[in-house]
Amino acid sequence: MRYSALKILAEGLTGNRGWKPAWRDPAPKAEYDAVIVGGGGHGLSTAYYLAKNHGLTNVAVLEKGYLGGGNVGRNTTIVRANYFLPGNQEFYSHSLKLWEGLEADLNYNVMHSQRGLINLFHSDGQRDAFVRRGNAMINQGDDAILLDREDVRQHLPYLDFDNTRFPIYGGLLHPRGGTARHDAVAWGYARAADRRGVDLIQNCEVTGFDIRNGKVMGVRTTRGDIRARKVGIVVAGRSSQVAAMAGMRLPIESHILQAFVTEGLKPVIHHVVSFGMGHFYISQSDKGGLVFGGDLDFYASYAARGNLPMKEHVMEAAMTLMPMIGKAKVLRSWGGIMDMSPDGSPFIDRTPVEGLFINCGWNYGGFKAVPASGWCMAHLMATGQPHEAAARFRLDRFLTGRGIMDEEGTGAQHNLH
Ligand SMILES: Cc1cc2nc3c(=O)[nH]c(=O)nc-3n(C[C@H](O)[C@H](O)[C@H](O)COP(=O)(O)OP(=O)(O)OC[C@H]3O[C@@H](n4cnc5c(N)ncnc54)[C@H](O)[C@@H]3O)c2cc1C
């Protein structure tokens, strides 16, 4: 069924009785050409592009819980392409272009909103770093505008400019940055993959791999064994645990990142805003809630909930930057398990086991990567060759020291994630 305005009108006039489930609920088959472990954003987009770009439709996505129940439905929804280093730049640029055509491609409203993202700076040194970043973004073909203090005041009049501990010097505006509705992205990819024949199998946990003579032959699951000559591990925060089932030790640590939402307010924050002197960033959802977050909880954990000291830290940073937020009531908070790599960059690569591929290391920024990640992972699984936009995301970069990248351009910081 194709969604359209006409269809909504017709259903509205006839009691909404014609809608069908967005995807099927098939039983697992004994064998597939390719199996994707993990039904988050990256697993679903991989399956979709395997079918769409490479004609591979005998594919299953195996999800241990329900689709969208992982971090794809727990993040703060920021979509941007403002990376500084080669390797990351071209990848996130590719991803943003895919976002811009995503709703038409999936025939699904993912509520992609390019409302602009402003990174604030608070010193001359930070301004220099942002000028370099902005130039790198423009050279890559993306957009960046340097704002001075008065420009920022016009865009964000609710910030504290006058009595603040860290005066605002200006900001880097990324006009094409913004947000999207996170779980709609999972549902949109799920529905589009299903329509192309992919089996989406929920409540199906992968518990082991069938590996013979260095080749993957299939997976063991809580719903029986499934044969497949190509298997992709796409499980984000659980990457180390699932890779260990195949005898691999990954350069990944799992840490908790928290998010917070206030009661619904009238429109007040029209951009995504990121504080440059503390761990705090914010946007406003279409329902009116202020959605904000900060940094990691700073210890390795698989508990999908956060600690109180980090909550306090984020609230303090929020009050420092925009005291008006103190009047809003926080309704809820939650945590998600981040797959942190030592240099802040991901992996989309083959593994030492033939036919077994891995996609992980998304740190706290994997939501915006969903389209390009699936695109490049599908390319790798279908052709055996890395896609050019993900050419640097190799697993061996910590063995060889070649091609190490980092998100903040400050050099890899061991154990600081
Ligand atoms: C609080 C928070 C804020 C964030 N904010 C942003 C942001 O603003 N912008 C941004 O770009 N990114 C953000 N992120 C990061 C982003 O959400 C993640 O990097 C991304 O969602 C991870 O990829 P995924 O969607 O595939 O993961 P997930 O949705 O977690 O998918 C992995 C799936 O694998 C399944 N799985 C695990 N083990 C098995 C198994 N053995 N068998 C079968 N299935 C298995 C899990 O159940 C899960 O559904 C944020 C994350 C959090 C937690």
The ligand as an SDF file (V2000), in Angstrom:
LIG
                    3D

 53 58  0  0  0  0  0  0  0  0999 V2000
   20.4740    9.3870   24.4700 C   0  0  0  0  0  0  0  0  0  0  0  0
   21.0360    9.2440   23.0730 C   0  0  0  0  0  0  0  0  0  0  0  0
   21.1180   10.3570   22.2430 C   0  0  0  0  0  0  0  0  0  0  0  0
   21.6410   10.2220   20.9610 C   0  0  0  0  0  0  0  0  0  0  0  0
   21.5810   11.3070   20.1320 N   0  0  0  0  0  0  0  0  0  0  0  0
   21.9650   11.1920   18.8430 C   0  0  0  0  0  0  0  0  0  0  0  0
   21.7760   12.2790   17.9620 C   0  0  0  0  0  0  0  0  0  0  0  0
   21.2260   13.3250   18.3300 O   0  0  0  0  0  0  0  0  0  0  0  0
   22.1940   12.1520   16.6750 N   0  0  0  0  0  0  0  0  0  0  0  0
   22.8020   11.0110   16.2520 C   0  0  0  0  0  0  0  0  0  0  0  0
   23.2220   10.9700   15.0910 O   0  0  0  0  0  0  0  0  0  0  0  0
   22.9490    9.9300   17.0580 N   0  0  0  0  0  0  0  0  0  0  0  0
   22.5380    9.9820   18.3430 C   0  0  0  0  0  0  0  0  0  0  0  0
   22.6370    8.9060   19.1780 N   0  0  0  0  0  0  0  0  0  0  0  0
   23.2990    7.6860   18.7000 C   0  0  0  0  0  0  0  0  0  0  0  0
   22.4000    6.7780   17.8640 C   0  0  0  0  0  0  0  0  0  0  0  0
   21.1440    6.6220   18.4610 O   0  0  0  0  0  0  0  0  0  0  0  0
   23.0840    5.4090   17.7020 C   0  0  0  0  0  0  0  0  0  0  0  0
   24.4260    5.5730   17.2850 O   0  0  0  0  0  0  0  0  0  0  0  0
   22.3840    4.5390   16.6610 C   0  0  0  0  0  0  0  0  0  0  0  0
   20.9960    4.5220   16.8640 O   0  0  0  0  0  0  0  0  0  0  0  0
   22.9380    3.1270   16.7450 C   0  0  0  0  0  0  0  0  0  0  0  0
   22.5670    2.3420   15.6410 O   0  0  0  0  0  0  0  0  0  0  0  0
   21.2020    1.4850   15.5420 P   0  0  0  0  0  0  0  0  0  0  0  0
   20.0790    2.4000   15.3000 O   0  0  0  0  0  0  0  0  0  0  0  0
   21.3930    0.4440   14.5260 O   0  0  0  0  0  0  0  0  0  0  0  0
   21.1410    0.8600   17.0110 O   0  0  0  0  0  0  0  0  0  0  0  0
   19.9780    0.1020   17.7520 P   0  0  0  0  0  0  0  0  0  0  0  0
   18.6490    0.7200   17.4970 O   0  0  0  0  0  0  0  0  0  0  0  0
   20.4130   -0.0380   19.1700 O   0  0  0  0  0  0  0  0  0  0  0  0
   19.9600   -1.3090   16.9960 O   0  0  0  0  0  0  0  0  0  0  0  0
   20.6910   -2.4480   17.3660 C   0  0  0  0  0  0  0  0  0  0  0  0
   19.6920   -3.5790   17.4980 C   0  0  0  0  0  0  0  0  0  0  0  0
   20.3860   -4.8060   17.6410 O   0  0  0  0  0  0  0  0  0  0  0  0
   19.5870   -5.6380   18.4340 C   0  0  0  0  0  0  0  0  0  0  0  0
   20.3840   -6.7420   18.9500 N   0  0  0  0  0  0  0  0  0  0  0  0
   21.4000   -6.6860   19.8540 C   0  0  0  0  0  0  0  0  0  0  0  0
   21.8900   -7.9150   20.0760 N   0  0  0  0  0  0  0  0  0  0  0  0
   21.1810   -8.7590   19.2890 C   0  0  0  0  0  0  0  0  0  0  0  0
   21.2300  -10.1770   19.0760 C   0  0  0  0  0  0  0  0  0  0  0  0
   22.0940  -10.9690   19.7370 N   0  0  0  0  0  0  0  0  0  0  0  0
   20.3440  -10.7120   18.2050 N   0  0  0  0  0  0  0  0  0  0  0  0
   19.4500   -9.9440   17.5440 C   0  0  0  0  0  0  0  0  0  0  0  0
   19.3760   -8.6020   17.7130 N   0  0  0  0  0  0  0  0  0  0  0  0
   20.2300   -8.0300   18.5620 C   0  0  0  0  0  0  0  0  0  0  0  0
   19.0780   -4.6870   19.5150 C   0  0  0  0  0  0  0  0  0  0  0  0
   17.9380   -5.2170   20.1780 O   0  0  0  0  0  0  0  0  0  0  0  0
   18.8030   -3.4270   18.7330 C   0  0  0  0  0  0  0  0  0  0  0  0
   17.4550   -3.3110   18.3340 O   0  0  0  0  0  0  0  0  0  0  0  0
   22.1200    8.9780   20.4900 C   0  0  0  0  0  0  0  0  0  0  0  0
   22.0180    7.8520   21.3150 C   0  0  0  0  0  0  0  0  0  0  0  0
   21.4620    7.9780   22.5940 C   0  0  0  0  0  0  0  0  0  0  0  0
   21.3180    6.7530   23.4580 C   0  0  0  0  0  0  0  0  0  0  0  0
  1  2  1  0
  2  3  1  0
  2 52  2  0
  3  4  2  0
  4  5  1  0
  4 50  1  0
  5  6  2  0
  6  7  1  0
  6 13  1  0
  7  8  2  0
  7  9  1  0
  9 10  1  0
 10 11  2  0
 10 12  1  0
 12 13  2  0
 13 14  1  0
 14 15  1  0
 14 50  1  0
 15 16  1  0
 16 17  1  0
 16 18  1  0
 18 19  1  0
 18 20  1  0
 20 21  1  0
 20 22  1  0
 22 23  1  0
 23 24  1  0
 24 25  2  0
 24 26  1  0
 24 27  1  0
 27 28  1  0
 28 29  2  0
 28 30  1  0
 28 31  1  0
 31 32  1  0
 32 33  1  0
 33 34  1  0
 33 48  1  0
 34 35  1  0
 35 36  1  0
 35 46  1  0
 36 37  1  0
 36 45  1  0
 37 38  2  0
 38 39  1  0
 39 40  1  0
 39 45  2  0
 40 41  1  0
 40 42  2  0
 42 43  1  0
 43 44  2  0
 44 45  1  0
 46 47  1  0
 46 48  1  0
 48 49  1  0
 50 51  2  0
 51 52  1  0
 52 53  1  0
M  END
$$$$
